[in-house]
Structure formats: structure tokens, C-alpha cells
Amino acid sequence: MLPSSNSRGGSLSTLMQDIGDWWTVFILALLVIVFSVTSPGFFSSLNFVNTTVSASNTIILAVAETFVIITGGIDLSVGAVLGLSGMVGADVMQSLLSYGDITALIIGLLAGLLTGLILGAINGLVVTVLEVTPFIATLGMLGIATGLTFLITNGTDIVNLPLELSTIGDAVLFNFLGVPVIITAVVLVIAWYYLRKTRFGKYTYAVGSNSEGTRRSGVNVKYHLFKIYALSGLLSGLAGMIIVARIATGSPLEGANDELNAIASVVIGGASLFGGRGTILGSTVGALIISVLVSGLVIMGVQPYWQTVTIGIIIILAVYIDQRRYRNRVLK
Amino acid sequence: MHAENQQKQSPILTAEGITKSFGRIQALDHVDFAISPGEVVGLVGDNGAGKSTLIKVLAGALMPDEGKISLRGQAVHFHRPSDARNQGIETVYQDLALAPHLTIEENIFLGRELIGGGLKRLTGGLDKKKMLERSLEILEQLHVKVRSMKSPVAELSGGQRQAVAVARAVAWGESLIIMDEPTNHLGVEEVEMVLDLIRRVRDRGIPVLFISHTLPHVLEVTDRIDVMFLGKKVVSLNTNESNLDEVVGWITGSKTA
């Protein structure tokens, strides 16, 4: 494993370090090869589109979780916030249909993003003002958002949505590039830039590395953490709206257990739950591993219930490795 | 060694009648303190004598109940650590100073990052090149050698980490540098390095307030030693006219004024 996720070098070596632990890339390649050989349908253009499009959500949630985990926190509510944002967005679209499709579409989209942002901001306030540990604060939000998601429609789907929505969500460019993938790519580039090249990113690592020292350096640590949780909520809201667009439905079932995938992606990607370590590219590779694994299991005809079992085991293993590594390091 | 200069120099910072109580405990009782440019002052005393309360007051981490602080002849009021920092008073804390995952230059500029121009100004993009250059410059002035500027400070030795913390204080502390137990947990060679560092800082004309329990280190590097006892400053000794026994006597209270 590389000594640090934060070392520097030329642009190529920066890129290599960003990818983080190289073994994850090998595992990703291995999974693709194994599934391609064992399951004829896996290595096809159609499945490529399906896998990358469904990976989009995992990747966006993983990006959100990367920021949070680098600060030494955790956000258990990303899946639930995704679900509630999607339902609010879809509900607003449905109720505004009489004002025209495009109006409904735009306002509904904004409503979904705003919902995510507000829920994230509440997480941020609970963590920084009430000083409740992130684990409990976001576990509480997981419960709150999950319940509200079902309360909006008493658990039924919202299907009466603008037609243009699925045109965007389902569009596939050049036969392989889904629109959600393009949005995700844009998110990735911006997140990578901010985490690595800006003061915002530096503070994110610094807070996770030594919160008290960072505070003494004159950084407003609480305000920074607030922004991190708000950002996590906003990205979860974005992921929620992408799903609504893709399936042209507001479903209260979306997002359930997605925090598992997001956390697994980030930890596989080399981030430390102790804070101070983690990269966008590492988390992306982690998210791709999870997505390929899920898609492969589906194609192999494995019962979907095995997915969370598998991912749960992966999380425990990855965190175990992280703890071993942590004990052997000088850090802190 | 610098005793004759310091008589002529007027103090850069003076504190008069500093008093601070926590409930019924009087941590500081009308303490006077002064330090001049190019002077290393040791602050010693037993646990609970009021050393750390005094440096917290000087560093803006605590507000005194009574007393006034002047910097370059001007009265100053520190409500928070950033007030003191903005006036060029830097504190090197014993363990809490650095973020271990960040590199040297990231630590030196933590909280005071240089932002680049153009799009970077808009997004808070860092001017890494300038920060790196400036960091190397400071390390060079302090004769601190490090293997690599690219690795996180966690990979440096304890002494080198302390050197980075000092370099960071030197980069910003133009009025006063306060060092809280900077030689704790260091090996013999590393202690020498840190003491050398303190001398170099002094030679740049920046006064250093050195807090330590390790009296030989204090005697080795300071020009003057202020002794605290039960919240009072009981004596200010000229280091080259004093010795270990005398200092210990004042600390334990067996010597009194």
C-alpha cells in the first residue's frame, strides 16, 4: 500500500496516488474478467450502460461520503436523504404539472436538491451545534428521512411525472454513455478539484487529521464540518433526482441501504474512518467494484438479498484492514 | 549572553497586574511580565503555579480578570487566539500543533493558505508553488533539513516535527513566539536541535517565551528565567548569574523574596 494518500509528485504520480491502493484496481479488473467469463450477458454494451448508470448513484453517494469520512465523521443518512429528496422532487413535479412540463421539471429538480441540502444542513447543525456524534446524528436522520419518505405518499409510487424527465434520464449518448454517467463525471471532476486543490479540501483533511490543532490554527472547524454535511446532503439529493429521472418514478423504496454501498466504496478506496485519509478517485474505484459486483451477482442469478450480505462483509473486512494499518502507523 | 543588549532594548510586550481566577482558585495574582526583542525568557514553576494560565492569557486563549497587556507600547485586548495571532504572537503547543496527514508546507500554511489568482481566487484554489517556496525559505533560514517536502509530517521524526511547528510559528510570529514544553518526548540530539532552533529564532530578533519542566534545557537556552509560585511571579533571574539549585529553590518555595 502507498504510504500516503496525500503525498505529492508529478501529475502522473499524483494520479497514481489518487487511485489509492492499487490492489483495488486489480480487483475491479478481476471482477470484470470473472463475470465476463462466467456470465455471457455481462460483457455487453447494454450491461455496460446499465452498470455505469446504476454505478452513478453509488459514485455520487461515495463522493459525499468521502468528504465526510476524511473529516473523521460518517454520514449514515445518505441513502435515506436520497430517498426523501427524490420523493419531494417527484411530488413537487407532479403537483406543478399544470404549469407546464418544463416548469414542473425545473422546480421539482430544484426542490429535490434543496431537500437534500436542508437535510444535510440539519445533520451539520446537529453535529456542530448540538455536538451529537456524527454516527448518532446521521443515524437519527436515517430514521427521520426514511419515515418521511413513506409518509409523503403513504408508501405509493409517484408516476405522473413530466415526459421530458425520462427522456433526459434514459438518454444514452454514442450508445454507451448514459446521461447520469455524464453528470457523475462532472461531479467527480469538481469534487476532485475541490478536495485536492483548494483551501476547502485542505481543511477537510486537516480537520480529520487533527481537529483541535486545526482549530488552533485559526480554522473555523465547526463551520467547515457544517459545510461538509450540507454538501453530503446536497449530493445525496442530486443522486435522488437522478434516480427519479432514470426510472421516471418517485419510489419511496429508493435509497434504502445505499449508505452501505457508499461507505463500503469509500473504505475500499483507501479512506480511513479515523479521518485524514481518502481520495475521490479511490472512492470511485471502490464504487465501481461494488457496482460491478452487484451487477454481476444479478446476472449470475444470485438472489438480490445476498447483495447487502456481501457488502456488509466487505465493509467489515475493509475497516478491519484499515484498523490494522492504523495501529502500525505513526499517525496520531 | 545577550544580557547587555536586552537592558537597552525596550520590551516588545509587557503585561502588568495580570489576575485570573477560576471560581475560588486564583490562578494568577497580579503577575507582571515583559519580554524584549532577541530575548529568550524561560517560564518555570511547579504544576499549578500558573505557567499555562499566563501563556494562555498572552496567547489570547483566556481573558484576564484584571491587568493590561501592551504590545510595542500599545494596549492590546485579546478576546480569542486569533486576536493574538493577528498581532504576531504565535504559540507552539507541545503535541497539538500539527496535522499529521498534511505535508510540511500544508502545515506551515494551515489556516493561512495562499490563494492563487484568476479562477483559483474564485474557488479558493491554492498557490502551492508559492507556499512551497516560502516554506523552504523558512526551513533553510532555521537550518532545518528534511528528507522530503512531499511526505506527511507523520513520517518525520519527533524532533523534525517540532522543528516544523517552530518553523510555522516563525513564519507568522513577528512579535513573540511562545513554546510550551517543546523539548518533551524528544531524544538528546533532537533536544539540541530544538534548542539551536530557539537560538536562531532569537538571533532573528524575535523574542521566545520558553516553558519547560526540564530545567537544564531552560538554563541552557534562556537569557532570563521567570519563576512562578502559587499564581505569583516570585522572581526574574538572569540565567548566567543563576544555577539549577537556585531555580529549584524558587520553584519549590524554599527560597522566597
Interface residues (C-beta under 8 A of the other chain):
Chain A: P3 S4 N6 S7 R8 G9 Y193 Y194 K197 T198 R199 F200 K202 Y205 A206 G208 S209 N210 E212 G213 T214 R216 S217 G218 V219 G276 R277 R329 V330 L331 K332
Chain B: P81 S82 R85 T91 Y93 L96 A97 L98 A99 P100 H101 L102 T103 E106 L110 G111 R112 E113 I115 K120 T123 G124 G125 L126 M149 K150 S151 P152 A154 E155
